[in-house]
Every structure is written in C-alpha cells, then in structure tokens.
Amino acid sequence: MDQLTRDIQEVFGSNPDYAMYTQFGNDAVDAIVRSAKVLNLTWPQVYAELRSLAERFPEDFGEATDTAVREVVYDKLGFDTPFYI
C-alpha cells in the first residue's frame, strides 16, 4: 500500500464492511454507526435506526436487521448491554 492510500484511509477510513450485500448498503450502515458515535446512542436506539433503514428501503437495505449486520454494528460501537432486545 502506498503512502497516499494510507493517508486517505487515515483521514477517511477504509471501506466499511457491515455484512451488507453492497458497498452502498455498507455506507448507509456506516452513516448510522458514525452518527451513533457522535450522538452517543444506546444499542436500542441504534437497532431502531437499522430497523427503520430496512423498513423504509427494503429493496436496497432489507438486510440491515440481519443478525450478521447487527453483530458487526454492535461490536463496532463497543456495546456491552444485552444484544437481543
């Protein structure tokens, strides 16, 4: 990896992988994760955002509530509260 690529990843981060089917989906979930960090959301609040995304745009983001996606988001945000709500 060249220095420019490392610098870009340091500033913008690498492509997130939240187990969504597309990069577009990963980007949408990453927006939720970033917002959750800034707003200090709880796991139930984040889960509600994932559910809302999946319900509003089922053809593009229907898998946002899949267990695999939720596990990655939960871990990324460092929650230690109950996972199943």
C-alpha positions in Angstrom: 0.0 0.0 0.0 1.5 3.4 -1.0 1.7 6.4 1.3 -1.2 8.2 -0.4 -3.5 5.3 0.1 -2.5 5.1 3.8 -3.1 8.9 4.2 -6.5 8.7 2.6 -7.5 5.8 4.8 -6.3 7.6 7.9 -8.4 10.6 7.1 -11.5 9.0 5.6 -11.2 5.4 6.9 -11.3 2.3 4.8 -14.4 0.9 3.1 -16.5 -0.3 6.0 -17.8 -3.8 5.9 -21.0 -4.4 7.9 -22.0 -7.6 6.1 -24.4 -5.7 3.9 -24.9 -7.1 0.3 -23.5 -4.0 -1.4 -21.0 -1.2 -0.6 -23.9 1.2 -0.9 -25.5 -0.7 2.0 -22.3 -0.7 4.0 -22.0 3.0 3.5 -25.6 3.5 4.7 -25.0 1.5 7.9 -21.7 3.2 8.4 -23.6 6.5 8.4 -25.7 5.1 11.3 -22.6 4.0 13.1 -20.9 7.3 12.8 -24.0 9.2 13.9 -24.4 6.8 16.8 -20.9 7.6 18.0 -21.4 11.3 17.8 -24.8 11.3 19.4 -23.8 8.6 22.0 -26.8 6.4 21.1 -27.7 3.3 23.0 -28.0 -0.1 21.4 -31.8 0.0 21.3 -31.6 3.4 19.5 -29.1 2.1 17.0 -31.2 -1.0 16.4 -34.2 1.2 15.8 -32.2 3.1 13.2 -31.2 -0.2 11.5 -34.8 -1.3 11.5 -36.0 2.0 10.1 -33.5 1.8 7.3 -34.5 -1.8 6.4 -38.2 -0.9 6.5 -38.0 2.3 4.5 -35.8 0.9 1.8 -36.3 -2.9 1.8 -35.0 -3.4 -1.7 -31.7 -1.7 -1.0 -31.2 -2.2 2.7 -33.5 -5.0 3.8 -30.7 -7.0 5.3 -29.8 -4.1 7.8 -31.6 -6.1 10.5 -29.9 -9.4 9.7 -28.1 -10.9 12.7 -24.7 -10.7 10.9 -25.1 -6.9 10.3 -26.3 -6.2 13.8 -23.4 -8.1 15.3 -20.9 -6.1 13.4 -22.6 -2.8 14.3 -22.9 -3.8 18.0 -19.2 -4.8 18.1 -18.0 -1.7 16.2 -19.8 0.5 18.7 -18.4 -1.4 21.7 -21.8 -2.1 23.4 -21.9 -4.4 26.4 -25.6 -4.2 27.0 -27.9 -7.1 26.0 -27.7 -7.8 22.3 -31.2 -9.2 21.9 -33.8 -6.6 22.6 
